Amino acid sequence: MSVRGVLPVSSSSSTVVVAVDVGKRAFAVSVSGADRGRLLGPVECMMTRPAVDRLVEQVRAVLPGPGCVVRVGVEAAGHYHLPLIAASSWPADWQVWELNPAHVTEQRRVMGRRRVKTDAIDLEAITELLLAGRGQPVTDRAQVRGELAAWAGHRSRRVAARTATKNQLLGQLDRAFPGLSLVLPDVLGTKAGRLVAGHFADPARLAALGPARLVRFAAARGLQLRRPLAERLVAAARDALPTRDAAVARQVLGADLALLAELDGRVLAAEAHLARLLPLTPFRTLTSVPGWGVVRAASYGAAVGEPARWPGPRQLYRASGLSPMQYESAGRRRDGAISREGSVELRHALIDLGIGL
């Protein structure tokens, strides 16, 4: 952390820092010189283009000279700060830095303000961090990381929705065609299972078709169905005892199958975006490891973010919550289960990498 009164080597006497503390609809700003002298603010500004343009003019009016370096520091705040780290929000010759909110909190503690949080104190802490050279500069690579995280999150949500849809679909299939899961344990994981669920949810129709015609029916749709499996499917259809709400279950089943097909398409589209973005990130080399494909590497990259912000692998592993809880007293140490503190996405990504290995 920075020490008040000592000018870090990362800042020169011509450096001007613009500290930004973001809220949901507005943000607070203060402008300070390298000597920590306040040039402007704190002022509150609405999160709109005209308001930001007026703020830029105000900052330009208090700059000590034309050759000074302007460094804008924005504390990360979920997604609310993203408009203010966009390249179009500030002049092209201004540096934009993104600050970790945990570092801002720690800086408040160093300043003796651990239990006091106001916009003015946060701006003061952000100013100290900027003058000390802390934070990450916002570059084109940061935008690629943002896209990678967005598409990885999109895929994760669609996969969760697809899993829920499959569970709902299997419940309806058990009502319409009992016993099918005994022949095909993974109905939706096989082409034959999807064929039966989509065209023969009514077991009477499949029983009337017979094994030979079922094989030809599948071949006409590009699926090679073996005769023994066709015979088992037809036998299960003849033995099936549909429930009284089988007709309604078949209607819901059709709607679920259409939704499942759409979700499959969304997942594939997200994976195509990940395959395009991953080579532009530092995580592209992960795919050279056997068992680690684009999805696993991209999910890990999205959870890690900028690798340079982590001091080392120990801190990254601890942030995932996989490190054990530790209790030590009077020379005795007892380790418990994993702490589960930190990022859930990072924990899942690390576990998935382990499964891939």
N, C-alpha and C positions, 0 to 999 in steps of 0.2 A: 504494500500500500504506500501511497505517497506520504511524504512528511511535510507538514505545513511549514512554509518559510524557506524551503530548499527548492530551487528551480531545477527540474529534471533536465537531463541532457536531451530528451526527446523534444523539448520545446525551446524555441528561441525567443529573444526579446520582442520579435515582431509577430509572435503567435497570438491570435485572438480565438478564444474558445466560446462556442455557443452551446450551452447546456440545455437539453430538452427533456422535460419530464412529461410523458404522454398520459392522457386520460382517455376516456371512451369517446368524447366528442370535442374535447379541447385539450390544449397542452400548455404547460408553463415554460417560459424561456428566460434565461439570464445570459448576459454577455460579459465576459471578463477578459482582461489582458493577461500577459504572461506573469505580471507581478501580482496577480490576483485582485487587482483593482477592478471594481464593478463599473462597466461602461453602460450597461442597460439592464433594466429589470430589477426584480422579477416582474414579468408581464404575462398575462394570460392571452392566449390566441385560440380562435376557433379552428377546427380541422377542416378548413375550406381553402380553395385555391386563392381567392382574393385576400383572405386574411394572411396566408403565408407570403404572398407577394408584398403586402404592406410591411410584414415583419422583415423581409429581406431588405427593403428600402431603409427601415429603421436601423438595422444592423450596419448597413453600408454608411449611414450618416455618422455613426460613432466610431468607425474604424480609424485608427491613428494615422494610417498612411496607405498609399496605393499598393505598396509591395508587401503588405502583411499577409500571413498565412491564416486562413479562417478554418477552424476545425469544429465541425458540428458533431456533438455527441448525443445520441438518442438511446435512452434506456429501453431495452426490449420489454414489451408489455403484451405478451400473447400475440395477437395479430393486429392490435390497435396501432402499433408503431410503424407498421409496414408502409403506409403512405408517406411517412416522413423520412424513410431511408431510400425512397425511390430517387433515381438520378434526376428526374424532372422537377423535384420539389425545391432544389437548391441550385444556385449558380454552378456552372460547370467547373470553375476553378476553386470551389470550396471542397474540403475534405469531409466526408461523412463517415462517422464511426458508430458502431453498434456496441452497446455496453450490456454486460451481464447483470441482471437485477440483483443477483447474489453478491456481486462485487460492490454494487452501490450500497446494499445493506451492510456489508462488512466495513465499507468506508465510513458510514454513519457511526458504526461502533467505534472505529478508530478515533473519530472526532468527538467521542463522548456523548453521542446522541442515539444510543441503541434503542431506547424506549420512547423516543420522540420522533415522529415522522410527519413532516409537513413538506409542502412543495418547495419552500425556500431551502430547507435543509437538504432535500434530495438534490436540488440544483447545485448546492454547494458541494455535495459529495461527487456529483457528476463532473463538476469543474475540476476538482482535485484529481479524479481519475484521468480526465483528458490531458491535463498538464503533465501527468506522470506517464503518458503514452499507453494507458491501458485501453482495452477494447479491441475490436476487430474492424479494420477498414472495410467499408462496403464496396465490393468490386463486382465485376460481371460473374465471377465464380460464385459469389454469394447468391446472385439471382438464380444461377443453375441449381444451387443447393436448395433454394426455396421451391423451385419447380419440382425437383426430385422429391422433396418432402411432401408437396401437395399431391403428386400422383401416387406416391407410396401410401399416403393416408387414404386417398380415394379408393385405391385397390383394396386396402384393408377393410374399409367399410363395406365395399361391394361383396367381398368374400364373406364377411359376417352376415350380410343380408342373404347371400346365396345359401349359407349353411342353415339359417333359420327357415328359408323357403324349402330346402330339401327335407328338413324335419317335418314341416307341415305337409309336404307332398307325400312323404312316406306314411304319415298317419291316415291321409285320405286313401292312399293305395291299399292299406290294410283293411279299410272298410269296404272298398270296391272289389278287391282281389285278394282275399285272405290266402296265405300259403305261398305267395309268390316269393317272399323273402327267404323261404326255405330252399328254393331252387337257385335263386340268385341272392346270395347274402348281401352283395353290394349292388342293389338294383340300379341306382343312378350313376354308379361308377363304371358301368359297362354299356356298350352300344346295344347289346341285346336287351338289357333291362330298360333302357330308354325307349327302345322300339316297342316293347310290350306295354310300358306305361303310357306311351303316347297313342297307340292304336288299339290296344286290347285291354283296356281297363275293365271292360266287361268280360269276365271269364267265359261266359256262354259263347261269345263270338269267337274266342280263341279255340274253345273246345270243338265248335262246329267246323273250324278251318282245317284242323288236323295237322300232323307233323310235316308231311310232304309239302302241302300248300304253304305252310308257315316258312319253310326253308326258301321256297320260291318267292314268297312275299318279301322276305328279308333281302334276297339277292337282287330283286328289282330296285331296292333302295341302297344298294352298294354295301350290304352287310353279308358276310359269309357266316351263316349259322350252321353249326354242325348238327347232324341228324340226332345224336343222343340227347343234346341239350334241347332240341325242339320237342322231342318226345317227352322229356321231363316237364317242360313248360305246358304242353297240352294235357298231360296227366294231372298237373297241379290245377289247371283250369277246370277239368272235369270233377275234381274232388273239392273245389272251392265252395264255401258256404257264405255268400255275400250277406252283409248286414241289411237291415231294412232301409237304411238311408244310403244305400249304395249308389242310387241314381244321383242324389245330391253330391255325394262324394266324388263321382266322376266329373260333374260339372266344375267343382272346385279344383279337382285335379287338373283339368284342362287349363284353367286360369293360372294355376301354379306352374305348370309346364311352360306356358308362354312367358311368365315372369322369369323363370329359371333360364330360359334361352336368352332373354334380354340381359340378365345379370352376367351370364357367361360371356356375352359380347362385350359388356362394359369392362369386365376383368381383363379380357384379352387386349382391349384397346389401351387400358392402363399399363399393361405389361409392355406394349409396344412403345409407349412414351418413356417408360423406365429404360428400355433397351436403347433408346436414342439419347437419353440424358446421362446415363451412367458413364459412358466413355469420356464425358467432359468433366468428370469429377476425380478426386484423388483415390476413389474407391474402385476404379476400373480394374485394378490388378487383382482384386479379390476373386474375380471369376476364373482366374487361372488355377485356383485350388479345386481339386475334385470334390464334387458335392455342393459347391457354391455357385449357383447360377445368378442370373440377372436379378431375380426377385429377392433372393436372400441378401445379395450384396447391396441392392438399392435400399432395402428396408433398414439395413444396418447403417448405411450412409445417411439416410434421412434422420435416423435417431441420433447419430453422432453429431451431425452438422459440420462445422469447421473443425478439422482435426487439430489445428494449431491452438485452439482455445483450451485444450486439455493438457495439463502439465506432463502426464504420462499415463501408461495403461492402468496403474493402480487407481487413479482418480476416476478414470472411465469406468472401470469395473465396479467401483464403489457407488458411482452414480446410478448404476443399473439396479442396485438393491440386492445383488446376488452375494455380496460379502456377508459373512455370518455376524450376528450380533455378539458383541464381546462385553463381558463383565469381569472386572479384575479388582480384587480388594484384599489387602493384607497378604500380598504375595501369592494369592490363588487366582487363577484365571478360569473362566468358564465361558465357552463359546456356545451360542444358541443357534437357532435356525437362521435362514437368510433374513435380512432386515426388511426387504421389500420397500425400502425408501428410495426415492429418486424417480427416474423415468420408467414408466411401464413399457413404452415403445422400445426403449433401449434394452430392457430386460428380455422382452420377447424376441428382439432381433438377435441378441447374443445366444439365447437358448436355441433359436432356429439355426444359427450357424453351427452350434454343437451337434444338432440333429443331422445337419447336412454332412458333417464329417463322419 
